[in-house]
Structure formats: structure tokens, C-alpha cells
Amino acid sequence: MTDEQLLSLRSSAQYKALGHPMRHRMVNLLRQRPATLSELTTALDSTKGTVGYHVLVLREAGLVRLASTRQVRGGTEQRFELVNRGFQLDEETGARFLHDAALAEMSPVRPGDPGHTVLHHVWLTPEEARTLAGRIEDYEHGQRLNPEHGTEAYGLLLSLYRADIPLLPPAGHPT
């Protein structure tokens, strides 16, 4: 995904809008295709009033827009879409937001699930860290982003960050 396809998130209203689990799920649905309130209501197993409210919050934050309307049985059906295919997070606040969003959408592990969560620490030079970050980004871009028959959604949270782990003095060094 190119930077032109990404909306840069900067305002607290945008983070607040995305921080609610229902709205986060709506954004994931709208990544698939534009949808009506009825379609979102069905997919989210919620009420039209609740879904309408959350769509309004996303619209006011500039994340969702009206894609089209059409006349149906004496009313007007509205279809909504994301303003951009994806979002680019602010470097300082984005990591915390992604962490919280990933935790909120994680389903409990079921027996036999292929889920795998680990935390490793590696020691890298700044150049090695940049190379690894590029490899992580390349990996993500090669993955299936839209649903296909027989697939299930899995979250992939990859984060390369400088860890706050002190360095021991060399062995045998007087303390």
C-alpha cells in the first residue's frame, strides 16, 4: 500500500473514533467494501441506532464518508466507505494505539487454533533494525487482505521497537 492510499492519523478525535471496539470492527468491515447501515448492523449483530451512531462518529472524525445513496421503498439507503484504504499512525502515539486495538480484537484461543504469540528480544545495530523493519513490511504487503471463500481473519501485530533492557558490563569487568 502506498502512502497516497493511507490517511495520516493526527487528531485525538481520529484515535478516539478508532479506539472504540465497535468502530474498530466497522473499519475492518469497510476495508472489505462499502456497506449500508443494514449490512453493518447484520455483520456486527447490533441495532441500527447503535451502528448509525458509530458511523456518525467515524464520519465526524473524517475516517468514513458517504459513498452513494439510492431510493428504496420510500426511503434513501446510504452506503458508507473508508476515506482511504488504510491509515498511517503518528509515530509517537501510534504504537500504543495499535497495541490497545490488537488486544481489544483478540478472540480467546480455541483448542486447535494455529495462533502463536511470542515475545523475543534481539540485539541489532540500527542498520539491522531498519533492514528487519523493511522485511516485516514486505511480508505484510504480500498477504491476503480481503476475505476469500474458506478463509478466516487472523490478526498480525508486528512491532519492532527499541526495548528498555539495560546492558551488563563485560564479564570480568570490575564493578
Secondary structure by P-SEA (a helix, b strand, c coil): cccccbbbbccaaaaaaaccaaaaaaaaaaaaccccaaaaaaaacccaaaaaaaaaaaaaacccccccccccccbbbbbbbbcccccccccccaaaaaaaaaaaaccccccccccccbbbbbbbcaaaaaaaaaaaaaaaaaccccccccbbbbbbbbbbccccccccccccccc
